């Protein structure tokens, strides 16, 4: 049973309602105290156009980023191995698209880059959720 959930989970919003027309990278997500899988939810506002290709990268020091291994990408619903889907303005606006990352295969920091292919105009928001490896007992 969960106690006070406010101090057991982290929520990050590295991209909030950003209009994307060129390659755009989210802010860094710090996974220092993350425990277990990481859930990433991407949503696109209605009215956009085009296709975005998401790419997840990681870094030990928040300066030099490398690609996340394909074995670290998981389906958010099944927990099984998955690949990242392109975000299509015509199909994503109705429902967010989520994926999970396997924490033990990641470095400390993670970023997501969205690249239009060949063009896109979309308003994108990204949220990340993970359990914390520690909780405060002072709440």
ROZAMAR-374333 format. One record per residue (C-alpha): residue number from 1; residue in three letters; chain; x, y, z. Coordinates in Angstrom, 2 decimals. Example, Ala and Ser with C-alpha at 12.3 -4.5 7.8 and 13.67 -1.06 7.14 Angstrom:
<site><n>1</n><res>ALA</res><chain>A</chain><X>12.30</X><Y>-4.50</Y><Z>7.80</Z></site>
<site><n>2</n><res>SER</res><chain>A</chain><X>13.67</X><Y>-1.06</Y><Z>7.14</Z></site>
This chain:
<site><n>1</n><res>UNK</res><chain>A</chain><X>0.00</X><Y>0.00</Y><Z>0.00</Z></site>
<site><n>2</n><res>UNK</res><chain>A</chain><X>1.23</X><Y>3.47</Y><Z>-0.83</Z></site>
<site><n>3</n><res>UNK</res><chain>A</chain><X>1.64</X><Y>6.08</Y><Z>1.85</Z></site>
<site><n>4</n><res>UNK</res><chain>A</chain><X>1.90</X><Y>9.72</Y><Z>0.87</Z></site>
<site><n>5</n><res>UNK</res><chain>A</chain><X>2.29</X><Y>9.58</Y><Z>-2.89</Z></site>
<site><n>6</n><res>UNK</res><chain>A</chain><X>3.38</X><Y>13.21</Y><Z>-3.08</Z></site>
<site><n>7</n><res>UNK</res><chain>A</chain><X>6.86</X><Y>12.27</Y><Z>-1.94</Z></site>
<site><n>8</n><res>UNK</res><chain>A</chain><X>7.14</X><Y>8.93</Y><Z>-3.73</Z></site>
<site><n>9</n><res>UNK</res><chain>A</chain><X>6.87</X><Y>10.05</Y><Z>-7.36</Z></site>
<site><n>10</n><res>UNK</res><chain>A</chain><X>8.63</X><Y>12.63</Y><Z>-9.50</Z></site>
<site><n>11</n><res>UNK</res><chain>A</chain><X>6.92</X><Y>14.49</Y><Z>-12.31</Z></site>
<site><n>12</n><res>UNK</res><chain>A</chain><X>8.91</X><Y>16.49</Y><Z>-14.86</Z></site>
<site><n>13</n><res>UNK</res><chain>A</chain><X>7.61</X><Y>18.60</Y><Z>-17.73</Z></site>
<site><n>14</n><res>UNK</res><chain>A</chain><X>10.65</X><Y>19.17</Y><Z>-19.96</Z></site>
<site><n>15</n><res>UNK</res><chain>A</chain><X>8.55</X><Y>20.54</Y><Z>-22.83</Z></site>
<site><n>16</n><res>UNK</res><chain>A</chain><X>5.29</X><Y>22.40</Y><Z>-22.26</Z></site>
<site><n>17</n><res>UNK</res><chain>A</chain><X>3.16</X><Y>23.57</Y><Z>-25.16</Z></site>
<site><n>18</n><res>UNK</res><chain>A</chain><X>6.12</X><Y>24.31</Y><Z>-27.41</Z></site>
<site><n>19</n><res>UNK</res><chain>A</chain><X>5.50</X><Y>25.01</Y><Z>-31.07</Z></site>
<site><n>20</n><res>UNK</res><chain>A</chain><X>7.81</X><Y>22.79</Y><Z>-33.12</Z></site>
<site><n>21</n><res>UNK</res><chain>A</chain><X>8.72</X><Y>23.65</Y><Z>-36.71</Z></site>
<site><n>22</n><res>UNK</res><chain>A</chain><X>12.44</X><Y>22.70</Y><Z>-36.59</Z></site>
<site><n>23</n><res>UNK</res><chain>A</chain><X>14.39</X><Y>20.10</Y><Z>-34.61</Z></site>
<site><n>24</n><res>UNK</res><chain>A</chain><X>13.65</X><Y>20.76</Y><Z>-30.93</Z></site>
<site><n>25</n><res>UNK</res><chain>A</chain><X>15.14</X><Y>19.14</Y><Z>-27.83</Z></site>
<site><n>26</n><res>UNK</res><chain>A</chain><X>13.48</X><Y>18.97</Y><Z>-24.41</Z></site>
<site><n>27</n><res>UNK</res><chain>A</chain><X>15.18</X><Y>20.09</Y><Z>-21.26</Z></site>
<site><n>28</n><res>UNK</res><chain>A</chain><X>17.22</X><Y>17.45</Y><Z>-19.43</Z></site>
<site><n>29</n><res>UNK</res><chain>A</chain><X>15.38</X><Y>15.01</Y><Z>-17.16</Z></site>
<site><n>30</n><res>UNK</res><chain>A</chain><X>17.48</X><Y>14.11</Y><Z>-14.12</Z></site>
<site><n>31</n><res>UNK</res><chain>A</chain><X>17.05</X><Y>10.45</Y><Z>-13.19</Z></site>
<site><n>32</n><res>UNK</res><chain>A</chain><X>19.48</X><Y>10.49</Y><Z>-10.25</Z></site>
<site><n>33</n><res>UNK</res><chain>A</chain><X>16.91</X><Y>9.17</Y><Z>-7.77</Z></site>
<site><n>34</n><res>UNK</res><chain>A</chain><X>14.68</X><Y>7.28</Y><Z>-10.21</Z></site>
<site><n>35</n><res>UNK</res><chain>A</chain><X>13.62</X><Y>3.76</Y><Z>-9.31</Z></site>
<site><n>36</n><res>UNK</res><chain>A</chain><X>12.12</X><Y>1.35</Y><Z>-11.81</Z></site>
<site><n>37</n><res>UNK</res><chain>A</chain><X>10.69</X><Y>2.23</Y><Z>-15.21</Z></site>
<site><n>38</n><res>UNK</res><chain>A</chain><X>10.31</X><Y>5.79</Y><Z>-16.44</Z></site>
<site><n>39</n><res>UNK</res><chain>A</chain><X>7.05</X><Y>6.78</Y><Z>-18.15</Z></site>
<site><n>40</n><res>UNK</res><chain>A</chain><X>7.11</X><Y>9.48</Y><Z>-20.84</Z></site>
<site><n>41</n><res>UNK</res><chain>A</chain><X>3.86</X><Y>10.92</Y><Z>-22.21</Z></site>
<site><n>42</n><res>UNK</res><chain>A</chain><X>3.79</X><Y>13.07</Y><Z>-25.35</Z></site>
<site><n>43</n><res>UNK</res><chain>A</chain><X>0.75</X><Y>15.08</Y><Z>-26.37</Z></site>
<site><n>44</n><res>UNK</res><chain>A</chain><X>0.10</X><Y>17.25</Y><Z>-29.39</Z></site>
<site><n>45</n><res>UNK</res><chain>A</chain><X>-2.49</X><Y>19.99</Y><Z>-29.56</Z></site>
<site><n>46</n><res>UNK</res><chain>A</chain><X>-5.13</X><Y>19.69</Y><Z>-32.28</Z></site>
<site><n>47</n><res>UNK</res><chain>A</chain><X>-4.59</X><Y>21.68</Y><Z>-35.44</Z></site>
<site><n>48</n><res>UNK</res><chain>A</chain><X>-0.98</X><Y>20.85</Y><Z>-36.20</Z></site>
<site><n>49</n><res>UNK</res><chain>A</chain><X>0.39</X><Y>19.36</Y><Z>-39.38</Z></site>
<site><n>50</n><res>UNK</res><chain>A</chain><X>3.17</X><Y>17.01</Y><Z>-40.42</Z></site>
<site><n>51</n><res>UNK</res><chain>A</chain><X>5.22</X><Y>14.30</Y><Z>-38.72</Z></site>
<site><n>52</n><res>UNK</res><chain>A</chain><X>7.76</X><Y>14.40</Y><Z>-35.89</Z></site>
<site><n>53</n><res>UNK</res><chain>A</chain><X>10.42</X><Y>11.76</Y><Z>-35.27</Z></site>
<site><n>54</n><res>UNK</res><chain>A</chain><X>11.30</X><Y>11.46</Y><Z>-31.56</Z></site>
<site><n>55</n><res>UNK</res><chain>A</chain><X>14.82</X><Y>10.42</Y><Z>-30.56</Z></site>
<site><n>56</n><res>UNK</res><chain>A</chain><X>15.81</X><Y>9.72</Y><Z>-26.95</Z></site>
<site><n>57</n><res>UNK</res><chain>A</chain><X>19.36</X><Y>10.45</Y><Z>-25.82</Z></site>
<site><n>58</n><res>UNK</res><chain>A</chain><X>21.18</X><Y>10.13</Y><Z>-22.49</Z></site>
<site><n>59</n><res>UNK</res><chain>A</chain><X>24.19</X><Y>11.61</Y><Z>-20.71</Z></site>
<site><n>60</n><res>UNK</res><chain>A</chain><X>26.17</X><Y>10.96</Y><Z>-17.55</Z></site>
<site><n>61</n><res>UNK</res><chain>A</chain><X>27.07</X><Y>14.65</Y><Z>-17.11</Z></site>
<site><n>62</n><res>UNK</res><chain>A</chain><X>24.37</X><Y>16.64</Y><Z>-18.97</Z></site>
<site><n>63</n><res>UNK</res><chain>A</chain><X>26.84</X><Y>17.73</Y><Z>-21.64</Z></site>
<site><n>64</n><res>UNK</res><chain>A</chain><X>27.63</X><Y>14.89</Y><Z>-24.05</Z></site>
<site><n>65</n><res>UNK</res><chain>A</chain><X>24.56</X><Y>12.94</Y><Z>-25.15</Z></site>
<site><n>66</n><res>UNK</res><chain>A</chain><X>24.42</X><Y>9.54</Y><Z>-26.84</Z></site>
<site><n>67</n><res>UNK</res><chain>A</chain><X>21.50</X><Y>7.50</Y><Z>-28.17</Z></site>
<site><n>68</n><res>UNK</res><chain>A</chain><X>19.53</X><Y>5.44</Y><Z>-25.67</Z></site>
<site><n>69</n><res>UNK</res><chain>A</chain><X>19.94</X><Y>1.74</Y><Z>-26.52</Z></site>
<site><n>70</n><res>UNK</res><chain>A</chain><X>16.95</X><Y>0.18</Y><Z>-28.23</Z></site>
<site><n>71</n><res>UNK</res><chain>A</chain><X>16.76</X><Y>-2.38</Y><Z>-25.41</Z></site>
<site><n>72</n><res>UNK</res><chain>A</chain><X>15.86</X><Y>0.45</Y><Z>-23.00</Z></site>
<site><n>73</n><res>UNK</res><chain>A</chain><X>12.68</X><Y>1.38</Y><Z>-24.92</Z></site>
<site><n>74</n><res>UNK</res><chain>A</chain><X>9.52</X><Y>-0.29</Y><Z>-23.64</Z></site>
<site><n>75</n><res>UNK</res><chain>A</chain><X>5.81</X><Y>-0.24</Y><Z>-24.36</Z></site>
<site><n>76</n><res>UNK</res><chain>A</chain><X>4.05</X><Y>1.83</Y><Z>-21.69</Z></site>
<site><n>77</n><res>UNK</res><chain>A</chain><X>1.12</X><Y>-0.60</Y><Z>-21.64</Z></site>
<site><n>78</n><res>UNK</res><chain>A</chain><X>2.83</X><Y>-4.00</Y><Z>-21.81</Z></site>
<site><n>79</n><res>UNK</res><chain>A</chain><X>6.34</X><Y>-3.30</Y><Z>-20.51</Z></site>
<site><n>80</n><res>UNK</res><chain>A</chain><X>7.76</X><Y>-5.29</Y><Z>-23.42</Z></site>
<site><n>81</n><res>UNK</res><chain>A</chain><X>10.39</X><Y>-4.13</Y><Z>-25.88</Z></site>
<site><n>82</n><res>UNK</res><chain>A</chain><X>9.13</X><Y>-1.44</Y><Z>-28.23</Z></site>
<site><n>83</n><res>UNK</res><chain>A</chain><X>10.24</X><Y>1.15</Y><Z>-30.75</Z></site>
<site><n>84</n><res>UNK</res><chain>A</chain><X>9.41</X><Y>4.84</Y><Z>-30.74</Z></site>
<site><n>85</n><res>UNK</res><chain>A</chain><X>6.57</X><Y>5.80</Y><Z>-33.03</Z></site>
<site><n>86</n><res>UNK</res><chain>A</chain><X>6.63</X><Y>8.90</Y><Z>-35.17</Z></site>
<site><n>87</n><res>UNK</res><chain>A</chain><X>4.13</X><Y>11.50</Y><Z>-34.01</Z></site>
<site><n>88</n><res>UNK</res><chain>A</chain><X>1.56</X><Y>12.21</Y><Z>-36.70</Z></site>
<site><n>89</n><res>UNK</res><chain>A</chain><X>-0.53</X><Y>15.33</Y><Z>-36.22</Z></site>
<site><n>90</n><res>UNK</res><chain>A</chain><X>-3.59</X><Y>13.55</Y><Z>-37.61</Z></site>
<site><n>91</n><res>UNK</res><chain>A</chain><X>-3.54</X><Y>10.67</Y><Z>-35.12</Z></site>
<site><n>92</n><res>UNK</res><chain>A</chain><X>-1.92</X><Y>11.98</Y><Z>-31.94</Z></site>
<site><n>93</n><res>UNK</res><chain>A</chain><X>-4.07</X><Y>15.01</Y><Z>-31.14</Z></site>
<site><n>94</n><res>UNK</res><chain>A</chain><X>-6.88</X><Y>12.75</Y><Z>-29.92</Z></site>
<site><n>95</n><res>UNK</res><chain>A</chain><X>-4.79</X><Y>10.86</Y><Z>-27.35</Z></site>
<site><n>96</n><res>UNK</res><chain>A</chain><X>-1.32</X><Y>11.19</Y><Z>-25.83</Z></site>
<site><n>97</n><res>UNK</res><chain>A</chain><X>1.38</X><Y>8.75</Y><Z>-26.96</Z></site>
<site><n>98</n><res>UNK</res><chain>A</chain><X>3.41</X><Y>7.16</Y><Z>-24.16</Z></site>
<site><n>99</n><res>UNK</res><chain>A</chain><X>6.49</X><Y>5.01</Y><Z>-23.90</Z></site>
<site><n>100</n><res>UNK</res><chain>A</chain><X>8.59</X><Y>3.69</Y><Z>-21.05</Z></site>
<site><n>101</n><res>UNK</res><chain>A</chain><X>12.33</X><Y>3.55</Y><Z>-20.46</Z></site>
<site><n>102</n><res>UNK</res><chain>A</chain><X>14.23</X><Y>0.85</Y><Z>-18.55</Z></site>
<site><n>103</n><res>UNK</res><chain>A</chain><X>16.07</X><Y>2.75</Y><Z>-15.80</Z></site>
<site><n>104</n><res>UNK</res><chain>A</chain><X>18.96</X><Y>0.30</Y><Z>-15.37</Z></site>
<site><n>105</n><res>UNK</res><chain>A</chain><X>20.07</X><Y>0.89</Y><Z>-18.99</Z></site>
<site><n>106</n><res>UNK</res><chain>A</chain><X>20.11</X><Y>4.68</Y><Z>-18.77</Z></site>
<site><n>107</n><res>UNK</res><chain>A</chain><X>22.63</X><Y>7.27</Y><Z>-17.68</Z></site>
<site><n>108</n><res>UNK</res><chain>A</chain><X>21.66</X><Y>10.06</Y><Z>-15.26</Z></site>
<site><n>109</n><res>UNK</res><chain>A</chain><X>20.15</X><Y>12.54</Y><Z>-17.77</Z></site>
<site><n>110</n><res>UNK</res><chain>A</chain><X>17.69</X><Y>11.98</Y><Z>-20.61</Z></site>
<site><n>111</n><res>UNK</res><chain>A</chain><X>16.50</X><Y>14.32</Y><Z>-23.40</Z></site>
<site><n>112</n><res>UNK</res><chain>A</chain><X>14.10</X><Y>13.84</Y><Z>-26.30</Z></site>
<site><n>113</n><res>UNK</res><chain>A</chain><X>14.64</X><Y>15.50</Y><Z>-29.67</Z></site>
<site><n>114</n><res>UNK</res><chain>A</chain><X>11.73</X><Y>15.98</Y><Z>-32.08</Z></site>
<site><n>115</n><res>UNK</res><chain>A</chain><X>12.72</X><Y>16.29</Y><Z>-35.73</Z></site>
<site><n>116</n><res>UNK</res><chain>A</chain><X>10.16</X><Y>17.24</Y><Z>-38.41</Z></site>
<site><n>117</n><res>UNK</res><chain>A</chain><X>10.17</X><Y>14.87</Y><Z>-41.37</Z></site>
<site><n>118</n><res>UNK</res><chain>A</chain><X>10.13</X><Y>16.48</Y><Z>-43.82</Z></site>
<site><n>119</n><res>UNK</res><chain>A</chain><X>8.14</X><Y>19.36</Y><Z>-42.28</Z></site>
<site><n>120</n><res>UNK</res><chain>A</chain><X>5.86</X><Y>19.85</Y><Z>-39.30</Z></site>
<site><n>121</n><res>UNK</res><chain>A</chain><X>4.09</X><Y>22.51</Y><Z>-37.31</Z></site>
<site><n>122</n><res>UNK</res><chain>A</chain><X>2.90</X><Y>21.06</Y><Z>-34.00</Z></site>
<site><n>123</n><res>UNK</res><chain>A</chain><X>2.45</X><Y>22.17</Y><Z>-30.42</Z></site>
<site><n>124</n><res>UNK</res><chain>A</chain><X>3.96</X><Y>19.47</Y><Z>-28.22</Z></site>
<site><n>125</n><res>UNK</res><chain>A</chain><X>3.99</X><Y>18.83</Y><Z>-24.48</Z></site>
<site><n>126</n><res>UNK</res><chain>A</chain><X>6.05</X><Y>16.15</Y><Z>-22.76</Z></site>
<site><n>127</n><res>UNK</res><chain>A</chain><X>5.68</X><Y>14.86</Y><Z>-19.21</Z></site>
<site><n>128</n><res>UNK</res><chain>A</chain><X>7.88</X><Y>12.30</Y><Z>-17.45</Z></site>
<site><n>129</n><res>UNK</res><chain>A</chain><X>6.99</X><Y>10.28</Y><Z>-14.35</Z></site>
<site><n>130</n><res>UNK</res><chain>A</chain><X>9.11</X><Y>7.98</Y><Z>-12.16</Z></site>
<site><n>131</n><res>UNK</res><chain>A</chain><X>9.14</X><Y>6.52</Y><Z>-8.67</Z></site>
<site><n>132</n><res>UNK</res><chain>A</chain><X>11.72</X><Y>7.91</Y><Z>-6.29</Z></site>
<site><n>133</n><res>UNK</res><chain>A</chain><X>14.37</X><Y>5.68</Y><Z>-4.73</Z></site>
<site><n>134</n><res>UNK</res><chain>A</chain><X>13.78</X><Y>7.46</Y><Z>-1.42</Z></site>
<site><n>135</n><res>UNK</res><chain>A</chain><X>10.85</X><Y>9.15</Y><Z>0.28</Z></site>
<site><n>136</n><res>UNK</res><chain>A</chain><X>10.67</X><Y>11.86</Y><Z>2.90</Z></site>
<site><n>137</n><res>UNK</res><chain>A</chain><X>9.34</X><Y>10.80</Y><Z>6.30</Z></site>
<site><n>138</n><res>UNK</res><chain>A</chain><X>8.71</X><Y>14.40</Y><Z>7.34</Z></site>
<site><n>139</n><res>UNK</res><chain>A</chain><X>5.46</X><Y>14.83</Y><Z>5.38</Z></site>
